[in-house]
């Protein structure tokens, strides 16, 4: 790979795209340099026009909304479900306006959003569905992989992801040849009246200015090696998650633990707890690293202050931001490690009652 002087978008990237096509069942997988770029390019390739609106959940990683801005659109927020972390389809109609063209559900943590509900609302309201499936590799419903229910989706291969590289990398997944061809052009600086890239040209005259968002071959090589054990890693994560759920079931102060479903893939193990920040500090003192996903809902982020949202607009999202905490979860973790984390959590709440 280094000897042939081809460091990006070379043979290894093509091999990875083919392997991911086989794994996900997508007709097309287009490798790019990050999950965020994948979202931006997907939105542009699917036809988002300047000033058009995209409905996104108020509780998600920042890129779910900033990608809309970077693609030229405007995010419109909706609340999440009370018992889950996906967008609540029942709240979508109330935020849709004349300029709304897309809805982008996010599949978070360990499960798909209510994709059936989202698709139903999208059909009723005339919206196109694109999926922020960055965390969702391996998640399937009725045999369909995340990202393939609507016009397309994305995958992130950030090092902490279920399938992680040793740097940034991402991909767009789609069954739509037009979107695939557009993304392929966009990642190679665009199309200037002639087809570029690897997919058969659908439009040879339409200009499409793009960016440099090619995947590194080194990242592709790492991902190809790790893909061979992805299913066993997913199974190990599920086993550790079950251990967590059993051990935390009767701990006072733990409000909610994830409920495994047939389509669950545990990227992170997120619980809802009382006194979240104090618990995180207690665990840190015990040598247990945790993460807060996410401390501030998207509609209250300073970069979106001009959109006019206020605290209280999306109570479920705001509640999640106050109480969620991600506990350690990775395939090489031992059951003893899980027991240690759970014992430390139990000690924290027992000490507060004493």
FENHUKA-V21852 format. One record per backbone hydrogen bond with DSSP energy under -0.5 kcal/mol. NH is the residue of the N-H (numbers start at 1). CO is the residue of the C=O. Records with the same first field share a line. If there is no record, write none. Layout:
NH = CO  CO
//
This chain:
5 = 2
6 = 1
7 = 5
9 = 215
14 = 10
15 = 11
16 = 12
17 = 13
18 = 14
19 = 15
20 = 16
21 = 17
22 = 18
23 = 19
24 = 20
25 = 21
28 = 174
30 = 172
31 = 29
32 = 170
38 = 34
39 = 35
40 = 36
41 = 37
42 = 38
43 = 39
44 = 40
45 = 41
46 = 42
47 = 44
48 = 43
51 = 72
52 = 49
53 = 99
54 = 74
55 = 102
56 = 76
57 = 104
58 = 78
60 = 58
64 = 61
65 = 62
66 = 62
67 = 63
68 = 65
69 = 65
70 = 66
71 = 67
72 = 69
73 = 68
74 = 52
76 = 54
78 = 56
81 = 86
84 = 81
88 = 79
89 = 87
91 = 88
92 = 89
93 = 89
95 = 92
96 = 92  93
100 = 97
101 = 53
102 = 53
103 = 128
104 = 55
105 = 103
107 = 132
108 = 106
110 = 108
111 = 108
115 = 113
118 = 114
119 = 115
120 = 116
121 = 117
122 = 118
123 = 119
124 = 120
125 = 121
126 = 122
127 = 122
128 = 101
130 = 103  128
131 = 152
132 = 105
133 = 131
135 = 107
136 = 133
139 = 136
141 = 144
144 = 141
145 = 24
146 = 139
148 = 145
151 = 129
152 = 129
153 = 173
154 = 131
155 = 171
156 = 134
157 = 169
161 = 158
164 = 162
165 = 157
170 = 32
171 = 155
172 = 30
173 = 153
174 = 28
177 = 175
180 = 176
181 = 177
182 = 178
183 = 179
184 = 180
185 = 181
186 = 182
187 = 183
188 = 185
189 = 186  211
190 = 185
191 = 208
208 = 191
210 = 189
211 = 186
213 = 187  211
217 = 7
218 = 7
220 = 216
221 = 217
222 = 218
223 = 219
224 = 220
225 = 221
226 = 222
227 = 223
228 = 224  225
229 = 226
230 = 227
233 = 229
234 = 230
235 = 231
236 = 232
237 = 233
238 = 234
239 = 235
240 = 236
241 = 237
242 = 238
243 = 239
244 = 240
245 = 241
246 = 242
247 = 243
248 = 244
249 = 245
251 = 248
252 = 250
254 = 251
255 = 253  272
256 = 272
260 = 258
264 = 261
265 = 110
267 = 109  265
268 = 109
269 = 327
270 = 268
271 = 325
272 = 256
273 = 323
274 = 253
279 = 275
280 = 276
281 = 277
282 = 278
283 = 279
284 = 280
285 = 281
286 = 282  283
287 = 284
288 = 283
289 = 287
291 = 326
293 = 291
294 = 292
295 = 292
298 = 58
300 = 297
301 = 298
304 = 301
305 = 302
307 = 304
308 = 305
313 = 310
318 = 314
319 = 315
320 = 316
321 = 317
322 = 318
323 = 319
324 = 320
325 = 271
326 = 291
327 = 269  325
333 = 330
338 = 334
339 = 335
340 = 336
341 = 337
342 = 338
343 = 339
344 = 340
345 = 341
346 = 342
347 = 343
348 = 344
349 = 345
350 = 346
351 = 347
352 = 348
353 = 349
354 = 350
//
